[in-house]
Amino acid sequence: MKYLKNLVAAATLGIVAFSMPASAELKVGTKAPDFVLPAYLAGQPFTFNLADALKKGPVVVYFFPAAHTSGCNIEAHNFSEAIDQFKAENATVIGVTAGNVDQLADFSKETEHCSGKFPVAADEGAKVAKEYDSLLTMKPGWSNRTSYVIAPSGSIAYAYSSLSPDGHVKEMLSAVKALKK
């Protein structure tokens, strides 16, 4: 019986460990990997260039698992609702995903998600997510829910990882505001 209890405990621990997101996000002060990705704003395709965006001010790069999934819908909506606050701080917001990239044009314009207020970019094969240590362990090839504030200098100013979509906007907005201090 003791063997069975130990086996169940080990299996449960393994399942929990496997299902937890990686939290090895890039450290503050690290140079942010540069990227250029196909993106959509209000359904219109364009090319997002991180280096160009940083010339205008800080950039919030938030990785999300996949368009049109419950948590990602909430997170996009939350960023959409707060976009004017980010703009007031001269910050650019870009959502990046490796999941459901074929749905990003619609996702970027739908009122219950991005509302056409900020762009979302397609990270085919999760190459950029990998450079940012933002891979979802429970769904290989998809991005984890990790958000970064990148200072205009190109260094990571703040990083936040949580599968819950609720805290990302608050954390990113506080970090962007702290850059001015």
N, C-alpha and C positions, 0 to 999 in steps of 0.2 A: 504494500500500500504506500509506503514511504517513497518507493521508486516511482510510482505513478504520480504522486504529488509533485516530486521533483521534476518529472518529465513535463507535466502540465505547466508548472511554473517557468521552466526553461522555454517552452514553446510560447507561452504568453509574453515573456520578455522579448523573445525574438520577433514576434509579430509587432509589438509596440515599437521596438527599435527600428524595424524595417519601415514602419509607417510614418515615422517622425521625419520632418523635413530636415534637410541639411542646414546647419546654422553656421557654416564656415564662410559667411560673407566676407568681402574684402574689408580690410581694416582701415580705420580713419587714418588719413595721411598718405595712403597708397595712391599711386598714379592710376587714374581710372583708364581702363582699356578703351581706346578710341574705336568707334564703329560707325559704319554707314549702312543703313538698312532701308528696304522698301517699307513705306508707311502709308497710312490713310488718315486724312482729316476730313470729316464730314462726307465720307464716302469717296473722296477724290485722292487718287494715288499721287505720291511724291516720294522723294528720297530724303530721309532724315540723316543729317550729318552731325554727330555729336560735337566735333571741333567747331563747326559753324555756330551751333546753338550756344556754346560756351562763350563765344565772343559777345553775346548779348547779356550774359549774366549766369547765375547758377542754373543747373539742370537737375530736375528730379527725374530719375530713371526708375520706374517701378516695373518689376517683372511680375507677371501673373501667369498662372498655369494655362488657361485657354479661354478664348472668347465664348460667350454664350454658356457659361457655367455659373452656377448660383453665386459662389463667392466672388468670382471675377466680375459678374454683373453688379454686385453691391459695391465692390471697390471702384470700378469705373464710374458708377453713379456718384460715389462720394467725392472722387477727384473732380468730376464735372461740377458738382455743387460748390466746390471750393476754388475753382479755377481763377476767379477774379481776385481772390486773396493771394494766390501765387503770382499772378500777373502784377499785382501791386508791389510785389517784392522783386520784380524783374526776373522771375524764375520761369523757365520753360518746363513743362511736364510732358513726358513721353512714356506711354505704356509699351512694354515689350513682351511678346509671347512667342513660344514655339508651338503652342497648341491651337488647333483649329484656325490656322493662318488663312485658310481659304474663306473664312467668314469675317475677316477684319474690316473690309470695306463697309459692310452693313453694320457691324458692331460700332464702328467709329461715328456713325450718324444717328443711330437709334436713340430716341429721347430718353429711354429708360437706362441707357448706358452712358456713352461719352457725350451724347447730344451735339456732336460736331464741335465741341469746345477745346479738345486737345487731341493730338495724334496718337495712334497706336501703330507699332511696327512689327513686322513679321521676322522672326528669328528662326528661319528654316534650319532644322537640325540642331537647334539650341546652341549654336556656336558662341554667340555673345553671352548667353546665360552661363555657359561653362567658364568663359573668361572672367565673369563676375562671381564665380562660385555660387551660382543661383540655379542649381538643378534640383528638380523634385525627385527625391529618392524613390517614392512610391509609384511614380509614373515616369519611367525613363524616357528621355527625349523631350520632356516638358519642363518649363521654367518653374522654379519655386516662387512663392510670394515673398519677394525681397525687394525693398525699396532703398534707393540711394539718393543722397544729395551730393552732387558734384560741384565743387567750387569753380568759379571762373578760371582758376589756375590749372584746373584739370585733376585736382586731387579729391579723393573721397573725403567729404566733410562729415557725413553721417551715414550709417547703415542700420536698417531695421528689417528683421525677418520674423514673420508670423503667418501661419496659414489663415488666421482670422483676418478678414478684410477690414475690420473696423478701426484699427489703430493707425493704419498707414498714413492717412491724410494728416491727422493731428501731429504725428511724429515728424513727417516731412515738412509741414508748415512751420513747426517750432524750430527745426534745424535750419531752414532757409532764413528765418528771422534772426537766428543767432549769428548768422554770417555777418550781419551788419554791425554787430556789437564789437 
